[in-house]
């Protein structure tokens, strides 16, 4: 029997209610009853139909139950309370569906809108820091969830290689280190760490003599036109740093398909086309008087997005003819939506360990076979500080292409990352008096509180190694290193998404690496435990993976009937069945903590269930077979749940 998912259930009930009751419940939402005896799903649309049908919600709910046949996969429907409709799944049908789909390879549904997710977008002037890692983890998890929901997804990383930050590092190499471009290219690794320190020195260099700011302006101009020694050094810096960034995030399982370089936007003359489109739309005007005289300005006064601002209008082109940052961003996003009628050239940039290539835009003659189809939906993972700029870009899309296109533009914002006082101590940062009692310590370049992502991860691996070695004295060095690396990834990635994205994240080593409670290591341990149980079944009973398929057909599924332990067995299955719905909710609200906490709940339920009803000591053959089937479907779906957060469990830990 097929079991309808929530989307299919919505369609079914809407059509049935229109046919049988002559009303249209436009919005059908599902709730999860607090206790399994109250049902698996509840609908409350009877309340919304009361005025339309002029009947009490309870009466409408009763009519639904009496007149509408239970859909596929629903064993029973009941009217409850003042007007709820409770649905009870056919438990055996759901378990069979879960078992059959436990290792399914998901296929992209090309009928769904094409999605582009842009994340990371780090200035290529020095090593990544801990805040960048939150961006990358949020973006990559969003990509994984969208693909799980079958959306065609492209992953992009925007490289601002013509900005002030790269210009400053070029100044540092040329006027502090006094290096030639060839010497910059020969600097030893880790190059991005070298640039980290040099960038700080450039700030002091400017403070010593403010006239040196002219060197920055010279460097910026050279990079924008792509000519001169400063441009050569800037190109070397950006190329080498980006390659290091790729390795940093790949250690966390994060990859991109395309790198879009700002220099290529400039040299491909995208802005000229975007400028004409904006003028044609009437959304920008040439100011003839006042402080913006001579500038091309976007009129935002009529937009609800800027209703709380006294002077919302935004300068797009300065009076000297130079384009502001937001202007270049507008051109870039019109290209993303396929609204420019132009495209980049492309080249292969770097190859990942799995053999896949990350492609790059290029303004050179050479180019490769890469297609970047227009997106219908865009998610930009950018910190909350860029909210205004993102709104301006969204409004420009609306002006050129209308409301429908603008509705597909999403700013996936997030708050900054800080450190707990304990983490400051771990990283060797000296606290000022009274700071040990603060909930978190904000990053500060002045105090050296810019934590390199590589240093953070190395310390996580070191601490995980100590924990693994202490718990497993029989482990050899190779097994310790393997487990510690995977645990460190799980700890970091889960910590970065388990809190709401609009909350300041105070990173804490002890919390992230805890083997108990809501942490990546705890989630990994639940997978390891399930694998160990199956391994013992194989060792003691000679059980093979394929033999469980036969058990699925021979089990008497009366063990799922209501009442403990049947309810507890069912509760685990019901949680796993909800996973696509929770993933869709997380994507819809751009709140990945919803999914993270849901997976934590699955792990808790599995561990609680197994503590009460162990498989290995069960003497009843039918119960043992049923629990073995559950173990297998749990392993398949839970492994997938972890992979959606970029977590792989070690063999042992």
VEXLUM-223317 format. One line per field, with one value per residue (C-alpha): x, y, z; residue in three letters. Coordinates in Angstrom, 1 decimal, always signed. Layout:
BEGIN
c1 (X:...)
c2 (Y:...)
c3 (Z:...)
residuo (Ala:...)
***
This chain:
BEGIN
c1 (+0.0:+1.2:+1.3:+0.5:+2.9:+1.7:+1.7:-0.4:-2.7:-3.3:-4.3:-6.5:-8.5:-8.9:-10.4:-12.6:-13.9:-14.7:-16.6:-18.3:-18.9:-19.0:-16.4:-12.7:-10.3:-7.6:-5.0:-4.7:-2.1:-1.0:-0.2:+1.3:-0.9:+1.0:+0.2:+0.2:-3.3:-4.6:-3.4:-0.4:-1.6:-4.3:-6.1:-8.0:-9.4:-13.0:-12.6:-11.8:-14.8:-17.3:-18.4:-18.5:-20.6:-22.5:-22.0:-20.1:-16.5:-17.2:-20.1:-17.9:-15.2:-17.7:-19.0:-15.4:-14.9:-18.3:-18.3:-14.6:-12.9:-9.6:-6.8:-4.0:-1.9:-4.5:-6.1:-8.6:-10.0:-11.7:-13.4:-12.0:-12.3:-14.1:-13.4:-10.1:-9.7:-7.2:-5.6:-4.1:-1.6:-1.7:+1.4:+2.4:+2.1:+4.4:+7.0:+7.1:+7.5:+10.3:+12.0:+11.9:+13.1:+15.9:+18.7:+17.0:+19.0:+17.0:+16.5:+16.2:+12.7:+13.2:+9.6:+10.6:+12.0:+15.7:+17.5:+20.8:+22.4:+25.3:+27.2:+30.6:+31.6:+34.7:+37.0:+40.1:+42.6:+43.4:+42.5:+38.8:+37.7:+35.1:+32.3:+32.8:+32.4:+28.9:+28.0:+29.5:+27.7:+24.4:+24.7:+25.9:+23.1:+20.5:+21.9:+21.7:+18.1:+17.0:+18.5:+16.8:+13.5:+14.5:+15.1:+17.7:+20.3:+23.4:+26.0:+28.0:+30.6:+31.1:+34.7:+35.2:+38.7:+38.6:+37.7:+39.5:+40.6:+42.6:+43.9:+45.3:+47.1:+48.6:+49.8:+51.3:+53.3:+54.5:+55.3:+55.9:+57.4:+58.7:+58.1:+57.8:+54.8:+57.0:+58.1:+54.5:+53.7:+56.6:+55.6:+55.5:+52.2:+50.0:+49.8:+46.4:+47.8:+50.7:+48.2:+46.2:+49.2:+50.2:+46.6:+46.8:+50.2:+48.8:+46.3:+49.2:+51.0:+48.2:+47.9:+51.6:+51.1:+47.6:+49.0:+49.6:+45.9:+46.7:+48.4:+45.1:+43.3:+46.0:+45.8:+42.0:+42.1:+44.7:+42.7:+39.5:+41.0:+43.2:+46.5:+49.7:+51.9:+49.2:+46.7:+49.2:+49.8:+46.1:+45.4:+48.1:+46.8:+43.2:+43.9:+46.1:+43.8:+40.7:+42.5:+43.3:+39.6:+38.5:+40.7:+39.5:+35.8:+36.4:+37.7:+34.1:+32.6:+31.6:+32.0:+30.9:+30.1:+30.9:+33.1:+31.9:+34.7:+33.8:+36.5:+34.7:+31.5:+33.3:+35.2:+32.2:+30.5:+27.4:+26.8:+26.2:+23.4:+21.9:+22.1:+20.0:+17.5:+17.1:+16.7:+14.1:+12.2:+12.1:+13.4:+16.5:+16.8:+19.6:+19.5:+19.9:+20.1:+20.7:+23.4:+23.0:+23.3:+24.9:+24.3:+22.1:+19.8:+17.3:+13.9:+12.9:+10.3:+7.3:+8.7:+7.3:+10.8:+12.1:+9.0:+10.8:+13.6:+13.7:+15.9:+15.6:+16.9:+20.2:+23.0:+23.8:+26.2:+28.3:+28.6:+32.1:+30.6:+31.9:+29.5:+28.8:+29.1:+25.3:+25.3:+27.6:+25.5:+22.4:+24.0:+25.2:+21.7:+20.0:+22.4:+21.5:+17.8:+18.7:+17.5:+20.7:+20.7:+24.4:+26.7:+30.2:+32.9:+34.0:+37.1:+37.9:+39.5:+40.3:+39.6:+38.2:+39.4:+36.4:+37.3:+34.7:+35.7:+34.8:+34.3:+35.1:+34.0:+36.6:+36.9:+39.7:+39.3:+39.8:+36.6:+35.2:+31.8:+29.8:+26.2:+24.7:+20.9:+18.9:+17.5:+13.9:+14.7:+17.9:+19.1:+22.0:+23.6:+24.9:+25.2:+22.5:+24.6:+24.0:+20.2:+19.8:+22.0:+20.1:+16.8:+18.0:+19.0:+15.6:+13.9:+16.0:+14.9:+11.3:+11.7:+13.2:+11.2:+8.2:+6.9:+7.1:+10.9:+11.4:+9.5:+12.1:+14.9:+15.8:+18.3:+19.3:+20.6:+22.4:+24.0:+27.7:+29.8:+31.4:+33.3:+32.4:+35.0:+36.1:+36.8:+38.9:+41.0:+41.3:+42.5:+45.0:+43.1:+43.6:+40.3:+39.9:+38.7:+35.0:+34.8:+34.9:+31.3:+30.0:+27.9:+30.1:+33.0:+32.6:+35.3:+37.8:+40.6:+42.1:+42.4:+43.4:+40.1:+39.8:+39.9:+41.2:+38.9:+41.9:+43.1:+39.7:+39.3:+42.8:+42.0:+38.7:+40.5:+43.1:+40.5:+38.5:+41.6:+42.1:+38.5:+38.6:+41.9:+40.7:+37.5:+39.2:+42.6:+42.6:+42.5:+45.6:+46.8:+45.2:+41.8:+42.1:+42.9:+40.0:+37.4:+38.7:+38.5:+34.9:+33.9:+35.4:+33.5:+30.2:+30.9:+31.5:+28.8:+26.1:+27.0:+26.8:+23.2:+21.6:+20.9:+18.5:+20.3:+19.3:+20.9:+24.5:+26.4:+28.7:+31.1:+32.1:+34.5:+33.1:+29.5:+30.4:+32.5:+30.3:+29.4:+26.2:+23.2:+22.6:+25.9:+27.4:+29.3:+26.2:+24.4:+27.4:+27.5:+23.8:+24.8:+27.8:+25.7:+23.1:+25.9:+27.5:+24.2:+23.8:+27.4:+26.8:+23.6:+25.8:+28.5:+26.2:+23.3:+25.1:+22.7:+23.4:+22.0:+19.9:+18.3:+16.5:+14.5:+13.0:+12.2:+10.3:+7.9:+7.7:+7.2:+3.7:+3.2:+0.7:+3.7:+2.9:-0.6:-1.5:-0.2:+3.3:+5.7:+3.9:+3.4:+7.1:+8.1:+5.7:+6.8:+10.3:+8.9:+6.6:+9.5:+11.5:+8.4:+8.2:+11.7:+10.8:+8.1:+10.6:+13.2:+10.6:+9.7:+13.3:+13.8:+10.6:+11.5:+15.2:+15.6:+17.9:+17.9:+14.4:+15.9:+18.9:+16.8:+14.5:+17.4:+18.5:+15.0:+15.3:+18.6:+17.1:+14.1:+16.3:+18.5:+15.6:+13.8:+16.8:+17.5:+14.0:+13.8:+17.2:+17.4:+20.2:+18.6:+15.1:+13.9:+10.6:+11.5:+8.9:+9.7:+13.4:+12.8:+10.6:+13.1:+15.9:+13.8:+13.4:+17.1:+17.8:+15.3:+16.6:+20.2:+19.3:+17.2:+19.3:+22.5:+20.7:+19.6:+23.2:+24.4:+22.0:+23.9:+27.3:+28.0:+29.6:+29.8:+33.1:+33.2:+33.9:+34.2)
c2 (+0.0:+3.5:+6.0:+9.6:+12.2:+15.4:+17.3:+14.5:+14.4:+18.2:+17.8:+14.8:+16.4:+19.7:+18.0:+15.7:+18.6:+20.6:+17.6:+16.2:+19.3:+22.0:+24.2:+24.9:+24.6:+26.7:+26.2:+22.7:+22.5:+19.5:+19.3:+16.4:+15.3:+15.2:+11.5:+8.6:+7.5:+10.9:+10.1:+10.7:+13.8:+16.4:+18.8:+21.9:+23.3:+22.7:+25.9:+28.0:+26.5:+27.2:+30.6:+29.5:+26.4:+28.0:+24.9:+24.3:+23.1:+19.9:+19.1:+19.8:+17.6:+14.8:+15.2:+14.9:+11.6:+10.2:+11.3:+11.2:+7.8:+7.4:+8.0:+5.5:+4.8:+6.2:+3.4:+5.6:+9.1:+10.6:+13.9:+15.2:+18.1:+21.2:+20.5:+18.6:+15.7:+13.1:+10.8:+7.4:+5.9:+2.3:+1.3:-1.7:+0.3:+3.0:+0.6:-1.2:+2.1:+3.2:-0.1:+0.0:+3.6:+3.3:+3.3:+4.9:+7.2:+10.3:+11.6:+15.3:+16.4:+18.6:+19.9:+21.7:+25.3:+25.5:+26.8:+28.6:+28.7:+31.1:+30.7:+31.4:+34.4:+35.2:+38.0:+36.3:+38.2:+35.9:+32.7:+32.0:+32.6:+30.9:+33.2:+32.2:+28.5:+29.3:+30.7:+27.6:+25.1:+26.8:+27.1:+23.5:+22.1:+24.1:+22.7:+19.1:+19.6:+21.1:+18.2:+15.8:+17.5:+16.8:+20.4:+20.9:+23.0:+24.9:+26.0:+29.2:+31.0:+34.7:+35.9:+39.7:+39.8:+43.5:+44.9:+46.9:+43.8:+42.3:+45.7:+46.1:+42.8:+43.8:+47.0:+44.9:+42.7:+45.6:+48.3:+46.5:+43.2:+44.8:+41.7:+41.2:+39.3:+36.3:+36.3:+36.6:+33.5:+31.7:+32.4:+29.2:+27.6:+28.2:+31.3:+32.4:+32.4:+34.5:+37.0:+37.0:+38.5:+40.8:+42.2:+43.3:+44.9:+46.9:+48.5:+49.7:+50.8:+53.2:+54.5:+55.5:+57.8:+58.6:+59.6:+55.9:+55.5:+56.7:+53.3:+51.6:+53.7:+53.0:+49.3:+49.3:+51.1:+48.8:+45.7:+47.1:+47.7:+44.6:+46.4:+47.0:+45.4:+45.8:+44.0:+41.2:+40.8:+41.0:+38.2:+36.0:+36.6:+36.0:+32.8:+31.3:+32.2:+30.9:+27.5:+27.4:+28.3:+25.4:+23.0:+24.4:+23.8:+20.5:+19.2:+19.7:+18.0:+21.3:+21.9:+24.3:+24.0:+27.5:+30.3:+33.7:+36.4:+40.0:+40.9:+38.9:+40.7:+44.0:+42.8:+41.0:+44.4:+43.0:+46.4:+48.2:+45.9:+46.0:+49.8:+50.0:+47.6:+49.6:+52.9:+51.3:+50.1:+53.7:+52.5:+54.7:+58.4:+61.0:+63.4:+67.0:+68.7:+68.1:+66.0:+63.3:+65.7:+64.0:+60.5:+57.8:+56.9:+54.1:+55.4:+53.1:+55.4:+53.4:+50.0:+48.5:+47.1:+50.6:+52.1:+52.8:+54.8:+58.6:+58.6:+55.2:+56.1:+54.4:+55.8:+53.2:+55.2:+58.0:+61.4:+60.5:+57.6:+54.8:+52.0:+51.3:+47.8:+47.3:+48.2:+45.3:+43.1:+44.0:+43.0:+39.7:+38.8:+39.8:+37.3:+34.6:+35.0:+34.9:+38.5:+40.0:+38.0:+37.5:+34.9:+34.4:+32.2:+29.4:+27.3:+24.4:+25.9:+23.0:+19.3:+17.8:+14.5:+12.7:+13.8:+16.5:+19.9:+23.3:+25.6:+29.3:+32.2:+33.8:+36.8:+35.2:+33.7:+30.1:+28.5:+25.1:+23.3:+24.5:+25.5:+27.7:+27.7:+30.6:+30.2:+30.6:+30.7:+32.2:+31.8:+34.1:+33.1:+36.4:+37.8:+40.0:+43.1:+43.0:+43.1:+46.6:+45.8:+42.6:+44.4:+46.9:+44.0:+42.4:+45.6:+45.9:+42.4:+43.4:+46.6:+44.7:+41.4:+42.0:+40.6:+36.9:+37.0:+39.1:+36.5:+34.0:+36.1:+35.1:+36.6:+33.7:+35.9:+34.8:+36.4:+36.6:+34.0:+34.8:+32.8:+31.7:+32.7:+29.1:+28.9:+32.0:+30.3:+27.2:+29.4:+31.3:+34.6:+36.6:+37.8:+41.3:+41.7:+40.7:+39.0:+35.5:+36.0:+37.1:+34.7:+35.4:+37.5:+39.2:+38.9:+41.8:+42.3:+44.8:+42.1:+39.3:+37.6:+36.6:+32.8:+31.1:+28.3:+26.0:+26.6:+26.0:+22.7:+21.5:+22.2:+20.3:+17.3:+17.4:+17.4:+14.7:+12.6:+12.8:+11.8:+8.9:+7.6:+7.9:+5.9:+3.3:+2.2:-0.6:+1.9:+2.3:+5.7:+5.3:+4.5:+7.4:+9.8:+8.6:+8.8:+12.1:+13.7:+12.6:+13.6:+17.0:+17.6:+16.4:+18.6:+21.7:+21.3:+20.4:+23.3:+25.8:+24.9:+23.7:+27.3:+29.7:+31.5:+35.0:+34.3:+35.2:+31.9:+31.6:+28.8:+26.5:+23.5:+21.5:+21.8:+21.1:+18.0:+16.5:+12.9:+13.4:+15.7:+17.7:+17.5:+16.2:+13.5:+12.2:+12.0:+10.1:+7.7:+6.8:+5.7:+3.8:+2.1:+1.0:-0.4:-2.2:-3.9:-5.1:-6.3:-8.3:-9.8:-10.8:-12.2:-14.1:-15.2:-15.2:-12.5:-11.1:-7.8:-9.5:-11.8:-8.9:-8.5:-12.0:-11.0:-8.0:-10.4:-13.0:-10.8:-10.8:-7.0:-7.3:-6.1:-2.6:-2.6:+0.2:-0.3:-0.5:-1.8:-1.5:+2.3:+2.9:+0.9:+2.9:+6.3:+5.7:+4.8:+7.8:+10.1:+8.8:+9.1:+12.8:+13.6:+14.9:+17.1:+18.5:+19.1:+21.0:+23.1:+23.9:+25.0:+27.0:+29.0:+29.0:+27.8:+24.7:+24.4:+22.8:+19.9:+19.7:+19.4:+16.9:+14.6:+14.9:+13.8:+10.7:+9.8:+10.1:+8.0:+5.2:+5.1:+5.1:+2.4:+0.2:+0.6:-0.8:-3.4:-4.7:-7.0:-9.2:-10.6:-11.0:-14.6:-14.2:-14.9:-12.6:-9.7:-10.2:-10.2:-7.1:-5.2:-6.3:-4.9:-1.6:-1.5:-1.7:+0.9:+3.2:+2.7:+3.6:+6.7:+8.0:+7.7:+9.8:+12.3:+12.7:+13.1:+16.0:+17.9:+16.8:+14.3:+10.8:+8.5:+6.7:+2.9:+3.0:+5.8)
c3 (+0.0:-0.8:+2.0:+1.1:+2.4:+3.9:+0.6:-1.0:+2.1:+1.7:-1.9:-1.2:+1.6:-0.2:-3.3:-1.1:+1.0:-2.1:-3.6:-0.5:+1.6:-1.1:+0.6:+0.0:+2.9:+1.1:+3.9:+5.5:+8.2:+10.2:+13.9:+15.8:+18.8:+22.1:+22.7:+20.3:+21.4:+20.1:+16.6:+14.4:+12.6:+13.4:+11.0:+12.2:+8.9:+10.3:+12.3:+9.2:+7.4:+10.2:+8.9:+5.3:+6.0:+8.9:+11.1:+14.2:+13.7:+15.6:+13.2:+10.2:+11.5:+12.0:+8.4:+7.1:+9.0:+7.8:+4.2:+3.1:+2.7:+4.6:+2.1:+1.3:+4.4:+6.9:+9.0:+10.9:+11.1:+14.2:+15.0:+18.3:+20.6:+19.4:+15.7:+15.1:+12.7:+14.0:+11.6:+12.5:+10.1:+9.0:+11.0:+9.0:+5.7:+7.1:+8.4:+5.0:+3.2:+5.6:+5.1:+1.4:+1.2:+3.9:+1.3:-1.6:-3.9:-4.3:-7.8:-8.7:-9.7:-12.7:-12.5:-9.3:-9.6:-10.1:-7.0:-6.6:-3.1:-2.6:+0.5:+2.2:+0.0:+2.0:+1.0:-0.5:+1.5:+4.4:+6.2:+7.0:+10.5:+12.8:+11.6:+8.0:+9.1:+10.4:+7.0:+5.2:+7.5:+7.2:+3.4:+2.8:+5.1:+3.2:-0.1:+1.3:+2.5:-0.8:-2.7:-0.3:-1.2:-4.8:-5.9:-8.7:-6.9:-8.0:-5.3:-5.8:-3.9:-4.7:-4.7:-4.1:-5.6:-6.4:-3.0:-0.3:+1.6:-1.3:-2.2:+1.4:+1.3:-2.1:-0.5:+2.3:+0.0:-2.2:+0.3:+3.6:+2.5:-0.7:-2.7:-6.5:-7.8:-8.4:-4.7:-3.5:-5.6:-3.9:-0.3:+1.7:+2.9:+4.8:+2.5:+3.9:+7.5:+6.3:+4.7:+8.0:+9.9:+7.0:+6.8:+10.5:+9.8:+6.9:+9.3:+11.5:+8.4:+7.5:+11.0:+11.0:+8.0:+6.7:+3.3:+2.7:+2.1:-1.4:-1.9:-1.2:-3.8:-6.3:-5.7:-6.0:-9.3:-10.7:-9.7:-11.2:-14.6:-14.3:-15.1:-13.1:-10.5:-7.8:-10.0:-10.6:-6.8:-6.1:-8.5:-7.0:-3.5:-4.4:-6.3:-3.6:-0.8:-2.5:-3.1:+0.7:+1.5:-0.7:+1.3:+4.6:+3.9:+2.1:+5.4:+6.6:+3.6:+2.0:-1.8:-4.5:-8.1:-9.3:-8.1:-9.4:-9.4:-9.1:-11.6:-14.2:-13.5:-14.2:-17.2:-18.8:-18.7:-16.9:-15.2:-18.4:-19.3:-15.8:-15.8:-19.0:-17.6:-14.4:-16.4:-18.6:-15.5:-14.2:-10.8:-10.9:-11.7:-12.2:-9.2:-10.3:-7.0:-3.3:-1.7:-4.4:-7.3:-10.3:-8.9:-10.3:-7.4:-6.8:-5.6:-2.7:-1.0:-2.3:-1.1:+2.1:+2.7:+3.5:+5.1:+8.4:+6.9:+6.7:+3.5:+1.9:-1.6:-2.5:-4.7:-7.4:-9.5:-7.9:-9.5:-10.8:-12.7:-10.5:-9.5:-5.9:-4.5:-4.5:-8.3:-9.0:-6.8:-8.7:-12.0:-10.5:-9.3:-12.5:-14.1:-11.6:-12.6:-16.3:-16.7:-18.4:-21.6:-21.2:-19.6:-18.3:-19.8:-17.6:-16.7:-14.4:-11.3:-8.8:-8.5:-5.3:-3.9:-5.3:-8.8:-9.2:-10.4:-9.0:-12.0:-12.1:-14.2:-16.4:-18.6:-20.7:-24.1:-22.9:-21.5:-20.8:-21.1:-18.1:-18.2:-15.5:-16.0:-14.6:-11.1:-10.2:-6.5:-4.9:-1.3:-0.3:+2.9:+4.2:+7.7:+9.1:+8.7:+5.0:+5.4:+3.8:+0.8:+0.2:+0.3:-2.3:-4.6:-4.1:-5.0:-8.1:-9.2:-8.5:-10.7:-13.6:-13.5:-11.3:-8.0:-9.0:-9.5:-6.3:-4.3:-5.3:-3.8:-0.2:+2.2:+4.5:+7.3:+10.4:+13.4:+14.3:+16.1:+19.5:+22.0:+25.5:+28.1:+28.5:+24.8:+24.9:+27.6:+25.3:+22.5:+24.6:+24.6:+27.8:+29.3:+30.7:+34.3:+34.7:+31.3:+32.8:+33.9:+30.5:+28.4:+25.4:+24.2:+20.9:+18.3:+18.2:+15.8:+18.3:+20.9:+18.5:+18.8:+15.2:+15.4:+12.3:+11.1:+10.7:+14.2:+15.6:+13.8:+14.7:+18.4:+18.1:+16.5:+19.3:+22.1:+20.3:+20.1:+23.8:+24.5:+22.0:+23.3:+27.0:+26.2:+24.0:+25.2:+22.6:+19.7:+17.6:+16.4:+13.0:+14.4:+17.0:+14.2:+12.0:+14.8:+16.1:+12.6:+12.1:+15.6:+15.2:+12.0:+13.7:+16.7:+14.6:+12.0:+14.5:+16.8:+13.9:+13.0:+16.3:+17.4:+15.7:+12.9:+14.3:+17.6:+18.4:+18.5:+21.5:+20.5:+23.4:+23.0:+26.0:+24.7:+21.1:+22.0:+24.7:+24.1:+26.0:+25.3:+22.2:+20.3:+17.2:+19.0:+20.7:+17.3:+15.9:+18.9:+18.2:+14.7:+16.0:+18.6:+16.0:+13.8:+16.7:+17.6:+14.0:+14.1:+17.2:+15.6:+12.6:+14.9:+17.3:+15.1:+11.8:+10.4:+7.0:+5.7:+3.0:+5.5:+7.1:+3.9:+4.6:+8.1:+6.8:+5.1:+7.9:+10.9:+12.5:+12.6:+15.4:+17.5:+16.2:+17.7:+20.1:+23.6:+25.0:+23.7:+20.4:+20.8:+21.6:+18.5:+16.4:+17.9:+16.5:+13.0:+13.1:+13.8:+10.9:+8.7:+9.5:+8.3:+4.8:+6.4:+9.0:+6.3:+4.2:+7.2:+7.9:+4.3:+4.1:+7.2:+6.6:+10.1:+10.1:+13.9:+13.5:+11.6:+13.9:+17.0:+15.2:+14.5:+18.1:+19.1:+16.8:+18.5:+21.9:+21.0:+19.6:+22.6:+25.0:+23.0:+22.9:+26.6:+27.3:+24.5:+23.6:+20.6:+21.5:+24.7:+23.3:+23.4:+21.5:+17.8:+16.3:+18.6:+17.8:+14.1:+14.3:+16.3:+13.8:+11.0:+12.9:+13.6:+9.8:+8.8:+11.6:+10.4:+6.8:+7.6:+10.5:+8.4:+5.8:+8.5:+9.7:+6.1:+5.6:+8.3:+6.8:+9.6:+9.1:+12.1:+12.7:+12.8:+16.6:+19.1)
residuo (Unk:Unk:Unk:Unk:Unk:Unk:Unk:Unk:Unk:Unk:Unk:Unk:Unk:Unk:Unk:Unk:Unk:Unk:Unk:Unk:Unk:Unk:Unk:Unk:Unk:Unk:Unk:Unk:Unk:Unk:Unk:Unk:Unk:Unk:Unk:Unk:Unk:Unk:Unk:Unk:Unk:Unk:Unk:Unk:Unk:Unk:Unk:Unk:Unk:Unk:Unk:Unk:Unk:Unk:Unk:Unk:Unk:Unk:Unk:Unk:Unk:Unk:Unk:Unk:Unk:Unk:Unk:Unk:Unk:Unk:Unk:Unk:Unk:Unk:Unk:Unk:Unk:Unk:Unk:Unk:Unk:Unk:Unk:Unk:Unk:Unk:Unk:Unk:Unk:Unk:Unk:Unk:Unk:Unk:Unk:Unk:Unk:Unk:Unk:Unk:Unk:Unk:Unk:Unk:Unk:Unk:Unk:Unk:Unk:Unk:Unk:Unk:Unk:Unk:Unk:Unk:Unk:Unk:Unk:Unk:Unk:Unk:Unk:Unk:Unk:Unk:Unk:Unk:Unk:Unk:Unk:Unk:Unk:Unk:Unk:Unk:Unk:Unk:Unk:Unk:Unk:Unk:Unk:Unk:Unk:Unk:Unk:Unk:Unk:Unk:Unk:Unk:Unk:Unk:Unk:Unk:Unk:Unk:Unk:Unk:Unk:Unk:Unk:Unk:Unk:Unk:Unk:Unk:Unk:Unk:Unk:Unk:Unk:Unk:Unk:Unk:Unk:Unk:Unk:Unk:Unk:Unk:Unk:Unk:Unk:Unk:Unk:Unk:Unk:Unk:Unk:Unk:Unk:Unk:Unk:Unk:Unk:Unk:Unk:Unk:Unk:Unk:Unk:Unk:Unk:Unk:Unk:Unk:Unk:Unk:Unk:Unk:Unk:Unk:Unk:Unk:Unk:Unk:Unk:Unk:Unk:Unk:Unk:Unk:Unk:Unk:Unk:Unk:Unk:Unk:Unk:Unk:Unk:Unk:Unk:Unk:Unk:Unk:Unk:Unk:Unk:Unk:Unk:Unk:Unk:Unk:Unk:Unk:Unk:Unk:Unk:Unk:Unk:Unk:Unk:Unk:Unk:Unk:Unk:Unk:Unk:Unk:Unk:Unk:Unk:Unk:Unk:Unk:Unk:Unk:Unk:Unk:Unk:Unk:Unk:Unk:Unk:Unk:Unk:Unk:Unk:Unk:Unk:Unk:Unk:Unk:Unk:Unk:Unk:Unk:Unk:Unk:Unk:Unk:Unk:Unk:Unk:Unk:Unk:Unk:Unk:Unk:Unk:Unk:Unk:Unk:Unk:Unk:Unk:Unk:Unk:Unk:Unk:Unk:Unk:Unk:Unk:Unk:Unk:Unk:Unk:Unk:Unk:Unk:Unk:Unk:Unk:Unk:Unk:Unk:Unk:Unk:Unk:Unk:Unk:Unk:Unk:Unk:Unk:Unk:Unk:Unk:Unk:Unk:Unk:Unk:Unk:Unk:Unk:Unk:Unk:Unk:Unk:Unk:Unk:Unk:Unk:Unk:Unk:Unk:Unk:Unk:Unk:Unk:Unk:Unk:Unk:Unk:Unk:Unk:Unk:Unk:Unk:Unk:Unk:Unk:Unk:Unk:Unk:Unk:Unk:Unk:Unk:Unk:Unk:Unk:Unk:Unk:Unk:Unk:Unk:Unk:Unk:Unk:Unk:Unk:Unk:Unk:Unk:Unk:Unk:Unk:Unk:Unk:Unk:Unk:Unk:Unk:Unk:Unk:Unk:Unk:Unk:Unk:Unk:Unk:Unk:Unk:Unk:Unk:Unk:Unk:Unk:Unk:Unk:Unk:Unk:Unk:Unk:Unk:Unk:Unk:Unk:Unk:Unk:Unk:Unk:Unk:Unk:Unk:Unk:Unk:Unk:Unk:Unk:Unk:Unk:Unk:Unk:Unk:Unk:Unk:Unk:Unk:Unk:Unk:Unk:Unk:Unk:Unk:Unk:Unk:Unk:Unk:Unk:Unk:Unk:Unk:Unk:Unk:Unk:Unk:Unk:Unk:Unk:Unk:Unk:Unk:Unk:Unk:Unk:Unk:Unk:Unk:Unk:Unk:Unk:Unk:Unk:Unk:Unk:Unk:Unk:Unk:Unk:Unk:Unk:Unk:Unk:Unk:Unk:Unk:Unk:Unk:Unk:Unk:Unk:Unk:Unk:Unk:Unk:Unk:Unk:Unk:Unk:Unk:Unk:Unk:Unk:Unk:Unk:Unk:Unk:Unk:Unk:Unk:Unk:Unk:Unk:Unk:Unk:Unk:Unk:Unk:Unk:Unk:Unk:Unk:Unk:Unk:Unk:Unk:Unk:Unk:Unk:Unk:Unk:Unk:Unk:Unk:Unk:Unk:Unk:Unk:Unk:Unk:Unk:Unk:Unk:Unk:Unk:Unk:Unk:Unk:Unk:Unk:Unk:Unk:Unk:Unk:Unk:Unk:Unk:Unk:Unk:Unk:Unk:Unk:Unk:Unk:Unk:Unk:Unk:Unk:Unk:Unk:Unk:Unk:Unk:Unk:Unk:Unk:Unk:Unk:Unk:Unk:Unk:Unk:Unk:Unk:Unk:Unk:Unk:Unk:Unk:Unk:Unk:Unk:Unk:Unk:Unk:Unk:Unk:Unk:Unk:Unk:Unk:Unk:Unk:Unk:Unk:Unk:Unk:Unk:Unk:Unk:Unk:Unk:Unk:Unk:Unk:Unk:Unk:Unk:Unk:Unk:Unk:Unk:Unk:Unk:Unk:Unk:Unk:Unk:Unk:Unk:Unk:Unk:Unk:Unk:Unk:Unk:Unk)
***
